[in-house]
Amino acid sequence: MKSDRLLSIMLLLQTRGQLPASELADRLEVSVRTIMRDVEALSAAGVPVYTVRGPQGGIALLPGFRTDVTGLTADEARALFVLLSGPAHADLGLAPALGSALRKVMAALPAPYRPDADLASRRVLIDPVRWRGTPGPEHPATGLAVFQQAVFADRRLRLRYRRGHDNREQGYTLDPYGLVNKAGVWYVVADHDGEPKLFRIDRAVSAAVLDQPVRRRDGLELAEVWDTLRRRIDDIPAPVAVTVRVRDEILAKFLRIHQPDLDGAPVEPEHEPGWTRVELRFRALPAAEALLAFGPDAEVLAPDDLRRTLARKAAETAVLYTSRA
């Protein structure tokens, strides 16, 4: 802990310049006395740190002093490369800058950390954009550690899986490429019998790492296989058009939650003040039933089948809550 704190003090002084001992103590959640002992330890180790007395005083490094030490632990380095993965930077036009930054960080890492950091960048992706009409996790992905072990050890995975379309259990032997977090839902991307597949980890009944090396197709990495699978889902048309009127007070929240379901048409104010009309598209009618979560703040205007379904569910919910009153 002390070595991490000493590195933190150096990095803070490098980036912020002179700082009062009290501010360093607050930032690092220690006492001022501890900070002063740390400054003495840095000085004894040859770091040109000094104190300035008086109301405008503080602690500073000699001008021009820089350290190449990043201060990152192995886990911190691995986390950094995971969080910087995914398509968001490309969408912002920052992919070249990201690649350059990662190369610089990789060069600055201690040599023993570099293989793990590189592996993390190729085995884990974070994609924050929710799929159209896809619910969140069914339950926490408590077995994630087993999948991590298979992915990072390059071992095959035996999976007992509950299929989404019919809820039946089936066994699979997988050759995993890596893990993807898609808007909070964890998936394992793997080959099954040489074909790329996507499995939601929260639907896994059981998983075990096999003592067999993984058999991935040559020349393929997680990012490429994930892009292929993602496009298969994203390119499926959403044929169910739904018209909703939403109270203006919750419009911003509504649009944020249902951003993937917007059909591209502009939102328009309703004739009745305080309401806005929104056009949505869903892949299937049951996916649109999530609109009931907004209660009286969002009214489905069309289609009629969905209106009737939501009316029935709302009535059943009302009976449930009034039957014990």
ZILIN-V924365 format. One record per backbone hydrogen bond with DSSP energy under -0.5 kcal/mol. CO is the residue of the C=O (numbers start at 1). NH is the residue of the N-H. E is the energy in kcal/mol with one decimal. If there is no record, write none. Layout:
co	nh	e
CO	NH	E
CO	NH	E
This chain:
co	nh	e
1	5	-2.1
2	6	-2.6
3	7	-2.1
4	8	-2.2
5	9	-2.4
6	10	-2.1
7	11	-2.5
8	12	-2.5
9	13	-2.4
10	14	-2.2
11	15	-2.0
12	16	-3.0
13	17	-1.5
19	59	-3.1
20	24	-2.0
21	25	-2.4
22	26	-2.2
23	27	-2.6
24	28	-2.2
25	29	-0.8
25	30	-2.0
31	35	-1.9
32	36	-2.3
33	37	-2.0
34	38	-2.3
35	39	-2.2
36	40	-1.9
37	41	-2.0
38	42	-2.4
39	43	-2.4
40	44	-2.4
41	45	-1.3
42	47	-2.5
43	46	-1.5
47	49	-2.5
48	62	-2.3
50	60	-2.6
52	58	-1.6
54	57	-2.1
58	52	-3.2
59	19	-2.3
60	50	-2.8
62	65	-2.0
73	77	-2.5
74	78	-2.1
75	79	-2.6
76	80	-2.3
77	81	-1.7
78	82	-1.6
79	83	-2.7
80	84	-1.4
82	85	-1.8
87	91	-2.1
88	92	-1.3
89	94	-3.2
89	95	-0.6
90	93	-1.4
94	98	-2.8
95	99	-2.5
96	100	-2.2
97	101	-2.5
98	102	-2.8
99	103	-1.9
100	104	-1.9
101	105	-2.6
102	106	-2.9
103	107	-2.2
104	108	-1.5
105	109	-1.2
110	113	-1.8
110	114	-0.8
111	114	-0.8
111	115	-0.6
113	117	-2.1
114	118	-2.6
115	119	-2.4
116	120	-2.6
117	121	-1.8
118	122	-0.9
119	122	-0.7
119	123	-1.2
120	124	-1.6
122	222	-0.7
123	179	-3.0
125	127	-0.5
125	181	-2.5
127	183	-2.4
131	134	-1.8
133	135	-0.5
140	142	-2.2
141	144	-1.2
143	146	-1.0
143	147	-1.0
144	148	-2.5
145	149	-2.3
146	150	-2.0
147	151	-2.5
148	152	-2.9
149	153	-1.8
150	154	-0.6
150	155	-2.2
154	214	-2.1
156	210	-2.5
157	159	-0.6
157	174	-3.4
158	208	-2.2
159	161	-0.6
159	172	-2.8
160	205	-3.1
160	206	-1.5
161	163	-0.8
161	170	-2.4
163	167	-1.6
168	163	-3.0
170	161	-3.1
172	159	-3.2
172	174	-0.5
174	157	-2.3
174	176	-0.6
175	191	-2.2
178	189	-2.6
179	125	-2.2
180	182	-0.7
180	187	-2.7
181	127	-3.2
181	183	-0.8
182	185	-1.6
184	186	-0.5
185	182	-3.2
186	201	-2.5
186	202	-0.5
187	180	-2.4
187	189	-0.5
188	190	-0.6
188	199	-1.9
189	177	-3.3
189	178	-1.4
190	197	-3.2
191	175	-2.2
192	195	-1.4
195	192	-2.9
197	190	-2.0
199	188	-2.4
200	203	-1.5
201	204	-1.5
203	162	-2.2
206	160	-2.7
208	158	-3.1
210	212	-1.4
212	156	-2.4
217	220	-1.4
221	225	-2.1
222	226	-3.2
223	227	-1.9
224	228	-1.7
225	229	-2.3
226	230	-3.2
227	231	-2.1
228	232	-1.5
229	233	-1.3
230	234	-3.1
231	235	-2.3
233	236	-1.3
237	239	-0.7
239	241	-0.9
240	282	-2.5
242	244	-0.5
242	280	-3.1
243	301	-3.1
243	302	-1.4
244	278	-3.3
245	299	-2.7
246	276	-2.3
247	250	-1.3
248	251	-0.9
250	254	-2.7
251	255	-2.9
252	256	-1.9
253	257	-2.3
254	258	-2.5
256	259	-0.7
258	261	-1.3
258	262	-0.6
259	262	-1.0
261	281	-2.6
268	277	-3.9
271	273	-0.5
272	275	-1.2
274	248	-2.7
275	270	-2.4
276	246	-3.1
277	268	-1.9
278	244	-2.7
279	263	-1.6
280	242	-2.6
282	240	-2.3
284	287	-0.7
284	288	-0.7
285	288	-1.2
285	289	-0.5
286	289	-1.2
287	290	-1.0
288	291	-2.0
289	292	-1.8
290	293	-1.7
291	294	-1.7
292	295	-2.1
294	297	-2.1
295	298	-1.2
297	247	-2.6
299	245	-2.7
302	243	-2.4
303	307	-1.8
304	308	-2.6
305	309	-2.1
306	310	-2.7
307	311	-2.4
308	312	-2.4
309	313	-2.4
310	314	-2.6
311	315	-2.3
312	316	-2.5
313	317	-2.2
314	318	-2.3
315	319	-2.3
316	320	-2.0
317	321	-1.8
318	322	-1.5
319	323	-1.9
322	325	-1.2
